Each structure stands twice: as structure tokens, then as C-alpha cells.
Amino acid sequence: MPQPTSPEPSTSRRRTLGGRAAGLVISGISILILLGTVDVAATVEILGQAQLGYVALALVALTGSLLVRGWRWAVVLPPRPSGERVPVLRTISPALIGYLGNTVLPARLGEPIRAYLVARREGLVPLEAFGATMLERLVDVVVLAVIGLIAAIVLDAEWWMVAIGLVGSVAGIAALVLLVVLGFSRLGQIATDILGRLGLAERLSRLLAWGMSFAAGVDRGRDVLRLAVVIVASVIAWALEAAIFYLCALSLGIDLSFVEAVLVGAIATLATAIPAAPGYVGTFELASTAAAVALGTTRDEGLALAVLVHVVTVVPIAIAGAVVLMLSGSHLGEIADEAVEAETPAGE
């Protein structure tokens, strides 16, 4: 996999050093907890019994999820300078490289990477494309939290599972309501007016310009029809993701209903918001195992399911992203530096 070579640490690496260290520590602790509570040999034995037919179906579901997410991203992105919408097929390679970035780089750098790449390729304003991408991620998390909450209530799950879904749902829905009613650009204008009265607007003009450009991308969600389409696409994408958990459970002979798979997937995915090592190693497994155990599996089965799902959902996408990256002749680290620079307030 191409890696950048530079005699001095880049700006983006210096800025993410603290986050990387914290992520490594949290992942290390998660792994130690797992190793102290499961029988590793038994987990490996369960994994060795995986039925490849179900794994193949899980890969089909993964492909479907990626296609839906690509279409959703194309819907939310700003139009080209010509006024045309970015075609879905034009979003695939930037998305794959971005997903690769999320896998091997810290601090979810894949998100600014894919926004920067599609902006550079399609002639979009990088900050506006980044704002639209963050809107997509916001809707994604809100939908997942709501789905997880519904599943937890239906299953009469443990209180902490209900609490995770409830907190995520309330916070996310509040943010979306604020977006639709006021718009982030309007909030930015209010902030500009206040700073102007305080005599600080000129001094902070670059930061304000950055904020307004970013807000313009987020405000793509103010179109209620567009937002509804993105929400529906997110529901479909997460249903396919839940199918991956369900099919992997079938592959391992684990008794897990589809609704239970929905809840395990929601908890595991929401846990990836916690700082962790690249690829969410450790935190994903710990959260997925805890959720599966709470629903009646053994710890060994829960960890085996988490590992299999992690491999199925990460490795094929990382390989595809690496292939696209090599064909482009680019270096992931250099793209990350350029993306961070393009999407960071001038003068920061």
C-alpha cells in the first residue's frame, strides 16, 4: 500500500498525534478486556467453522450497501459548476479511497479525504463538499440511532442499549430540526452579526468565511425532499448492514434473529465514534461482543461474530480502496495532508 515519505512530520499528522495516541490506548484497553473475558482458542474454533456460502451472501449485502451509500452521497453533494448533479459512478473511487483512509488513518481522516477528492474531481468547493459529506454522516448516525432504539425497545433489551439509542436519537433529531428550521448558514450569519457588533468580525473574517462555506454544504439538508431521500437511503443501507451481521451469525451457527442483528450492528457501529486505533480495532469488537452477550450469546460466540463481521466489512473495501489509490498514482498520506489543508480555516 503506497505510503508517503517525508523528512518532517506533516501538519495533519502533528494535529492528529494526540487523537492517535488516545485511540491506540482505548483500543489497547478494549483488546485487553476481551482477552481477559473470552477463550481465544474457542473463538478461533468457532471462526474455523464459518460457512462460506453465508459469508458470500454477506459480501453481496456489503456491495449493495456501498452502492446505496454512493447514490446517497451523490444526492447530497453540491452540483457541479455546470449545474449538473455529480453522477453516482463518479463518487465510487473517491468514496473507496476515503473508506480506506478511515481504515488505516486516525481521526476519521477518510471523511475529509473523500470530500476533497470528489471536490477536486468535479470542480466543487472543497469546504462545501465537506459540509455536505458531514450532513450525510449526521443523517447516517441519526437513522442508525433511531433504528437501534426501536430494536432495543422491541427486544426489551438492557437499559444501557436503550440509553445509547435514545441519546443518539434525541441529539441527532434535534440537530436535524435545527438544520431544517434555521439552517447552519443562518446561524453563521447570526454569529457574524454578533462578532461585528463586538468589533471582531474583521479579525475573524477567514474563520467566518470557512464556516459559511462549510455551512452551505450542510444546508443542503434544508431541502426537505432531499433530506427525506437521504433518510430513506440510510434506512436501506443500514438494513443491508444488519443483514451482514445476520448472515455472519448464520455462518457461525449463532442463534441471532434479524432484529437482534440490527441491535448488535447499531451498538457496534455507534461505538466506532469512540477514538480508537485505525480501523476501529478493539472498540468495534468489544461493543459488538457486549451487545451480542446481552442478547444471549456466549462471549466466545460474540467475539467470533464481531471478528467475522469486521473482516467482511473492512478488508474487501480496504483492498478495493488500495487498488483505486494505486491506479491513481497518488499517496494516501499526501492526499490526507491536502484534504486537511483545503478544509481547514485559512491561517489556522
C-alpha positions as CSV (number, residue, x, y, z in Angstrom):
1,M,0.0,0.0,0.0
2,P,1.6,3.3,-1.0
3,Q,2.7,5.4,2.0
4,P,4.0,9.0,2.0
5,T,7.7,9.6,2.7
6,S,8.5,13.0,4.2
7,P,11.5,14.1,6.2
8,E,9.4,16.1,8.6
9,P,6.0,15.4,10.2
10,S,3.2,16.9,8.2
11,T,0.7,19.4,9.6
12,S,-2.1,16.9,9.6
13,R,-0.1,14.3,11.4
14,R,1.0,16.7,14.1
15,R,-2.6,17.8,14.6
16,T,-3.8,14.2,14.9
17,L,-1.0,12.9,17.1
18,G,-3.0,13.3,20.3
19,G,-6.1,11.7,18.8
20,R,-4.0,8.8,17.5
21,A,-2.4,8.2,20.9
22,A,-5.7,8.3,22.7
23,G,-7.2,5.9,20.1
24,L,-4.3,3.4,20.5
25,V,-4.8,3.5,24.3
26,I,-8.5,2.9,24.1
27,S,-8.2,0.2,21.5
28,G,-5.5,-1.5,23.6
29,I,-7.7,-1.4,26.7
30,S,-10.6,-2.8,24.7
31,I,-8.4,-5.7,23.4
32,L,-7.1,-6.4,26.9
33,I,-10.7,-6.6,28.3
34,L,-11.7,-9.0,25.5
35,L,-8.6,-11.2,26.0
36,G,-9.4,-11.3,29.8
37,T,-13.0,-12.4,29.3
38,V,-13.1,-14.8,26.4
39,D,-11.5,-18.1,25.4
40,V,-9.4,-17.2,22.4
41,A,-8.9,-20.8,21.4
42,A,-12.7,-21.4,21.5
43,T,-13.3,-18.2,19.5
44,V,-10.8,-19.3,16.8
45,E,-12.5,-22.7,16.7
46,I,-15.9,-21.1,16.1
47,L,-14.4,-18.9,13.3
48,G,-13.0,-22.0,11.7
49,Q,-16.5,-23.5,11.3
50,A,-17.8,-20.5,9.3
51,Q,-19.9,-21.5,6.3
52,L,-18.5,-19.6,3.3
53,G,-21.9,-19.5,1.5
54,Y,-23.3,-17.2,4.1
55,V,-20.1,-15.1,4.0
56,A,-20.5,-14.7,0.3
57,L,-24.1,-13.5,0.8
58,A,-22.8,-11.0,3.4
59,L,-20.4,-9.7,0.7
60,V,-23.3,-9.2,-1.6
61,A,-25.1,-7.3,1.1
62,L,-22.0,-5.2,1.6
63,T,-21.8,-4.4,-2.1
64,G,-25.5,-3.3,-2.0
65,S,-24.8,-1.1,1.0
66,L,-21.9,0.6,-0.8
67,L,-24.0,1.3,-3.9
68,V,-26.8,2.8,-1.8
69,R,-24.3,4.9,0.1
70,G,-22.7,6.1,-3.2
71,W,-26.1,7.1,-4.5
72,R,-27.0,8.9,-1.3
73,W,-23.7,10.8,-1.3
74,A,-24.4,11.9,-4.9
75,V,-27.8,13.2,-3.9
76,V,-26.4,15.3,-1.0
77,L,-23.3,16.7,-2.8
78,P,-23.5,20.2,-4.3
79,P,-23.9,20.3,-8.1
80,R,-21.1,20.8,-10.5
81,P,-20.3,24.4,-11.7
82,S,-22.4,23.5,-14.8
83,G,-25.4,22.8,-12.5
84,E,-25.4,19.1,-13.1
85,R,-25.5,16.6,-10.3
86,V,-22.4,14.6,-9.7
87,P,-23.1,11.1,-11.2
88,V,-23.2,8.2,-8.8
89,L,-20.4,6.4,-10.6
90,R,-18.1,9.4,-10.2
91,T,-18.4,9.1,-6.4
92,I,-17.3,5.5,-6.1
93,S,-13.5,5.9,-6.4
94,P,-13.3,8.9,-4.0
95,A,-15.5,7.0,-1.6
96,L,-13.4,3.9,-1.7
97,I,-10.2,5.9,-1.0
98,G,-12.0,7.7,1.8
99,Y,-13.1,4.4,3.4
100,L,-9.5,3.2,3.1
101,G,-8.4,6.3,4.9
102,N,-10.9,5.6,7.7
103,T,-9.4,2.1,8.0
104,V,-5.7,3.0,8.1
105,L,-5.6,6.6,9.3
106,P,-6.6,8.0,12.7
107,A,-9.4,10.5,13.4
108,R,-11.7,9.5,10.6
109,L,-9.5,11.3,8.0
110,G,-11.3,9.3,5.4
111,E,-14.2,11.8,5.5
112,P,-12.3,14.9,4.5
113,I,-10.3,12.8,2.1
114,R,-13.3,11.7,0.1
115,A,-14.9,15.1,0.2
116,Y,-11.6,16.7,-1.1
117,L,-11.2,14.1,-3.8
118,V,-14.7,14.5,-5.2
119,A,-14.4,18.3,-5.0
120,R,-11.2,18.3,-6.9
121,R,-12.5,15.9,-9.5
122,E,-15.9,17.6,-10.1
123,G,-14.9,21.2,-9.6
124,L,-16.7,21.7,-6.3
125,V,-15.8,24.0,-3.5
126,P,-13.9,21.6,-1.1
127,L,-15.4,23.1,2.1
128,E,-18.9,22.9,0.7
129,A,-18.4,19.3,-0.3
130,F,-17.0,18.6,3.1
131,G,-20.1,20.2,4.7
132,A,-22.4,18.1,2.6
133,T,-20.4,15.0,3.5
134,M,-20.8,15.8,7.2
135,L,-24.5,16.2,6.6
136,E,-24.6,12.7,5.2
137,R,-22.7,11.3,8.2
138,L,-25.1,13.1,10.6
139,V,-28.2,11.6,8.9
140,D,-26.5,8.3,8.9
141,V,-25.8,8.3,12.6
142,V,-29.3,9.6,13.4
143,V,-31.0,6.9,11.4
144,L,-28.8,4.2,13.0
145,A,-29.5,5.5,16.5
146,V,-33.3,5.5,15.8
147,I,-33.2,2.0,14.3
148,G,-31.1,0.8,17.3
149,L,-33.5,2.4,19.7
150,I,-36.6,0.8,18.1
151,A,-34.8,-2.6,18.0
152,A,-33.8,-2.3,21.7
153,I,-37.4,-1.4,22.7
154,V,-38.9,-4.3,20.7
155,L,-36.4,-6.7,22.2
156,D,-36.8,-5.3,25.7
157,A,-33.1,-5.0,25.8
158,E,-30.9,-4.0,28.7
159,W,-31.2,-0.4,29.8
160,W,-27.7,0.7,28.5
161,M,-28.6,-0.4,25.0
162,V,-31.9,1.6,25.1
163,A,-29.9,4.6,26.6
164,I,-27.4,4.6,23.7
165,G,-30.1,4.6,21.1
166,L,-32.2,7.2,23.0
167,V,-29.3,9.7,23.5
168,G,-28.2,9.4,19.9
169,S,-31.7,9.7,18.6
170,V,-32.6,12.8,20.6
171,A,-29.3,14.6,20.0
172,G,-29.4,13.8,16.3
173,I,-33.0,14.7,15.7
174,A,-32.5,18.0,17.5
175,A,-29.6,18.8,15.2
176,L,-31.7,17.9,12.1
177,V,-34.6,20.0,13.3
178,L,-32.3,22.9,13.9
179,L,-30.9,22.5,10.4
180,V,-34.3,22.4,8.7
181,V,-35.8,25.3,10.7
182,L,-32.9,27.7,10.8
183,G,-30.1,26.4,8.7
184,F,-26.4,26.5,9.6
185,S,-25.8,29.4,7.2
186,R,-28.4,31.4,9.2
187,L,-26.7,30.5,12.4
188,G,-23.4,31.6,10.9
189,Q,-24.8,34.9,9.8
190,I,-26.1,35.5,13.4
191,A,-22.6,34.8,14.7
192,T,-21.1,37.1,12.2
193,D,-23.5,39.9,13.2
194,I,-22.7,39.4,16.9
195,L,-19.0,39.5,16.2
196,G,-19.4,42.5,14.1
197,R,-21.0,44.4,16.9
198,L,-18.1,43.4,19.1
199,G,-15.6,44.6,16.6
200,L,-14.2,41.1,16.0
201,A,-15.7,40.2,12.6
202,E,-12.8,41.5,10.5
203,R,-10.2,39.8,12.7
204,L,-12.0,36.5,12.4
205,S,-13.0,37.0,8.7
206,R,-11.1,34.0,7.5
207,L,-12.7,31.7,10.1
208,L,-16.1,33.1,9.4
209,A,-15.7,32.6,5.6
210,W,-14.7,29.0,6.3
211,G,-17.7,28.5,8.5
212,M,-20.1,29.9,5.9
213,S,-18.7,27.8,3.1
214,F,-19.0,24.6,5.3
215,A,-22.5,25.6,6.4
216,A,-23.6,26.0,2.7
217,G,-22.8,22.3,2.3
218,V,-24.6,21.3,5.5
219,D,-27.6,23.3,4.4
220,R,-28.1,21.0,1.5
221,G,-30.2,19.2,4.1
222,R,-32.7,22.1,4.4
223,D,-34.4,20.8,1.3
224,V,-36.9,18.6,3.0
225,L,-37.4,16.3,-0.1
226,R,-33.7,15.8,-0.4
227,L,-33.4,15.1,3.3
228,A,-36.2,12.6,3.1
229,V,-34.5,10.8,0.3
230,V,-31.2,10.7,2.2
231,I,-33.1,9.3,5.3
232,V,-34.7,6.6,3.2
233,A,-31.4,5.7,1.6
234,S,-29.8,5.5,5.1
235,V,-32.5,3.1,6.3
236,I,-31.9,0.8,3.3
237,A,-28.1,1.0,3.8
238,W,-28.4,0.1,7.5
239,A,-30.8,-2.8,6.7
240,L,-28.2,-4.2,4.4
241,E,-25.6,-3.7,7.1
242,A,-27.8,-5.5,9.6
243,A,-28.1,-8.3,7.1
244,I,-24.3,-8.7,7.2
245,F,-24.4,-9.3,10.9
246,Y,-27.3,-11.7,10.5
247,L,-25.6,-13.7,7.7
248,C,-22.3,-13.8,9.6
249,A,-24.2,-15.2,12.6
250,L,-25.8,-17.9,10.4
251,S,-22.4,-18.6,9.0
252,L,-21.0,-19.3,12.5
253,G,-24.1,-21.2,13.7
254,I,-25.1,-18.5,16.2
255,D,-28.7,-18.2,17.1
256,L,-29.4,-14.5,16.4
257,S,-32.7,-13.1,15.0
258,F,-32.6,-10.3,12.4
259,V,-33.9,-7.8,14.9
260,E,-31.2,-8.8,17.3
261,A,-28.7,-8.4,14.4
262,V,-30.0,-4.9,13.9
263,L,-29.3,-4.0,17.5
264,V,-25.9,-5.6,17.7
265,G,-24.9,-3.8,14.5
266,A,-26.2,-0.5,15.8
267,I,-24.3,-0.7,19.1
268,A,-21.1,-1.9,17.3
269,T,-21.2,0.9,14.7
270,L,-22.1,3.7,17.1
271,A,-19.1,2.6,19.2
272,T,-16.8,3.5,16.3
273,A,-17.4,7.1,17.2
274,I,-15.1,6.5,20.2
275,P,-11.5,7.3,19.5
276,A,-9.7,4.1,18.5
277,A,-6.8,2.7,16.5
278,P,-7.2,2.9,12.7
279,G,-9.9,0.5,11.6
280,Y,-11.7,0.8,15.0
281,V,-9.8,-2.3,16.1
282,G,-10.8,-3.3,19.6
283,T,-13.6,-0.9,20.2
284,F,-15.8,-2.5,17.5
285,E,-15.2,-6.0,18.8
286,L,-15.8,-5.0,22.4
287,A,-19.1,-3.2,21.7
288,S,-20.3,-5.9,19.3
289,T,-19.4,-8.7,21.8
290,A,-21.1,-6.9,24.7
291,A,-24.3,-6.4,22.7
292,A,-24.3,-10.0,21.5
293,V,-23.8,-11.3,25.0
294,A,-26.6,-9.1,26.3
295,L,-28.9,-10.8,23.8
296,G,-27.9,-14.3,24.9
297,T,-24.8,-15.4,23.0
298,T,-21.7,-16.7,24.8
299,R,-18.7,-14.3,24.9
300,D,-16.8,-16.6,22.6
301,E,-19.6,-16.5,20.0
302,G,-20.0,-12.8,20.4
303,L,-16.3,-12.1,19.7
304,A,-16.3,-14.6,16.8
305,L,-19.2,-12.8,15.2
306,A,-17.6,-9.4,15.8
307,V,-14.3,-10.5,14.2
308,L,-16.0,-12.1,11.2
309,V,-18.2,-9.0,10.6
310,H,-15.2,-6.7,10.9
311,V,-13.2,-8.7,8.4
312,V,-16.1,-8.9,6.0
313,T,-16.9,-5.2,6.1
314,V,-13.3,-3.8,6.3
315,V,-10.9,-6.0,4.3
316,P,-12.7,-6.0,0.9
317,I,-13.3,-2.3,1.0
318,A,-9.7,-1.6,2.1
319,I,-8.4,-3.7,-0.8
320,A,-10.6,-2.0,-3.3
321,G,-9.6,1.4,-2.0
322,A,-5.9,0.5,-2.2
323,V,-6.3,-0.7,-5.8
324,V,-8.1,2.5,-6.8
325,L,-5.4,4.5,-5.0
326,M,-2.5,2.7,-6.8
327,L,-4.2,3.1,-10.1
328,S,-4.5,6.9,-9.5
329,G,-0.8,7.1,-8.7
330,S,-1.5,9.0,-5.5
331,H,-0.3,8.5,-1.9
332,L,-2.8,8.3,0.9
333,G,-0.8,10.4,3.3
334,E,-0.3,13.2,0.8
335,I,-4.0,13.3,-0.1
336,A,-4.8,13.4,3.6
337,D,-2.5,16.4,4.1
338,E,-4.0,18.2,1.1
339,A,-7.5,17.5,2.3
340,V,-6.9,18.8,5.8
341,E,-5.2,21.9,4.4
342,A,-8.1,22.5,1.9
343,E,-10.8,22.0,4.6
344,T,-9.1,23.9,7.5
345,P,-9.7,27.6,8.2
346,A,-7.1,29.7,6.5
347,G,-4.4,30.9,8.8
348,E,-5.0,28.1,11.3
